[in-house]
Amino acid sequence: MDYDQFVEKSKTLGTGLIDLLPTYFKKFDDETEYPVSEVAEHLSVSEETVRRWCRNGELISEGITHYRINGLVLKRYLFNKSKNRFPKTLKEIIEE
């Protein structure tokens, strides 16, 4: 299950599944473009880590040297990257 499917399932079930995601998901608005510094701060990683994700093509971004990252794109990336570390109850929902 990817992030979009998870959101749709949450809406369908009306159970607040979104609230089970790590808190950093709530810090990013789907429509907003974020600079590397803000993404790094909210995720407690270095700016270089975020830049590396962008350079390597792991995280889709706008810009060549001054990356801007769309909130929804970031949530999709984080969801796929973090699935293994979600709590057991959330993993079970995702794996259904």
C-alpha positions as CSV (number, residue, x, y, z in Angstrom):
1,M,0.0,0.0,0.0
2,D,1.3,3.4,-0.9
3,Y,0.5,6.7,0.8
4,D,-2.4,7.7,-1.5
5,Q,-4.0,4.3,-0.9
6,F,-3.5,4.7,2.8
7,V,-5.2,8.1,2.8
8,E,-8.1,6.8,0.7
9,K,-8.5,3.8,3.1
10,S,-8.5,6.2,6.0
11,K,-11.3,8.3,4.4
12,T,-13.3,5.2,3.5
13,L,-13.1,3.7,7.0
14,G,-13.4,7.0,8.8
15,T,-11.3,5.7,11.6
16,G,-8.6,8.4,11.8
17,L,-5.9,6.1,10.5
18,I,-3.9,9.2,9.5
19,D,-3.5,10.0,13.2
20,L,-1.5,6.7,13.5
21,L,1.2,8.1,11.3
22,P,4.3,9.7,12.9
23,T,3.7,13.3,13.9
24,Y,6.0,14.7,11.3
25,F,3.3,13.9,8.6
26,K,1.1,16.6,10.2
27,K,3.8,19.2,9.8
28,F,3.7,19.2,6.0
29,D,0.8,20.6,4.0
30,D,0.1,18.8,0.7
31,E,0.2,22.0,-1.4
32,T,3.1,23.8,0.1
33,E,6.7,23.8,-1.3
34,Y,9.3,23.5,1.5
35,P,13.0,24.4,1.5
36,V,15.6,21.9,2.5
37,S,16.2,23.6,5.8
38,E,12.6,23.3,6.9
39,V,12.3,19.7,5.8
40,A,15.5,18.8,7.7
41,E,14.4,20.6,10.8
42,H,11.0,18.9,10.9
43,L,12.5,15.5,10.3
44,S,15.5,16.0,12.7
45,V,18.0,15.2,9.9
46,S,20.8,17.3,8.4
47,E,20.2,19.5,5.4
48,E,22.8,17.5,3.6
49,T,20.7,14.3,4.1
50,V,17.7,16.0,2.5
51,R,19.9,17.3,-0.4
52,R,21.3,13.9,-0.9
53,W,17.8,12.4,-1.2
54,C,17.1,15.0,-3.8
55,R,20.3,14.6,-5.7
56,N,20.0,10.8,-5.8
57,G,16.4,11.1,-7.1
58,E,14.9,9.4,-4.1
59,L,13.0,12.5,-3.3
60,I,11.5,14.5,-6.2
61,S,12.1,18.2,-5.9
62,E,12.1,21.4,-7.8
63,G,15.4,23.3,-8.4
64,I,18.9,22.4,-9.1
65,T,20.9,23.7,-6.2
66,H,18.1,25.3,-4.1
67,Y,15.7,22.4,-3.8
68,R,12.0,23.0,-3.0
69,I,10.0,19.9,-2.0
70,N,6.3,19.6,-2.3
71,G,4.5,18.5,0.9
72,L,2.5,15.7,-0.7
73,V,5.6,14.3,-2.6
74,L,7.5,14.4,0.7
75,K,4.7,12.5,2.5
76,R,4.7,9.8,-0.2
77,Y,8.4,9.5,0.1
78,L,8.4,9.3,3.9
79,F,5.6,6.8,3.9
80,N,7.5,4.4,1.7
81,K,10.8,5.0,3.4
82,S,9.3,4.6,6.9
83,K,6.9,1.7,6.5
84,N,9.3,-0.8,8.3
85,R,9.4,1.4,11.4
86,F,5.7,2.0,11.8
87,P,4.0,0.5,14.9
88,K,2.7,-3.1,14.5
89,T,-0.9,-2.0,14.3
90,L,-0.2,0.4,11.5
91,K,1.9,-2.2,9.7
92,E,-1.0,-4.7,9.8
93,I,-3.3,-2.1,8.3
94,I,-0.8,-1.3,5.5
95,E,-0.2,-5.0,4.7
96,E,-3.9,-5.9,4.4
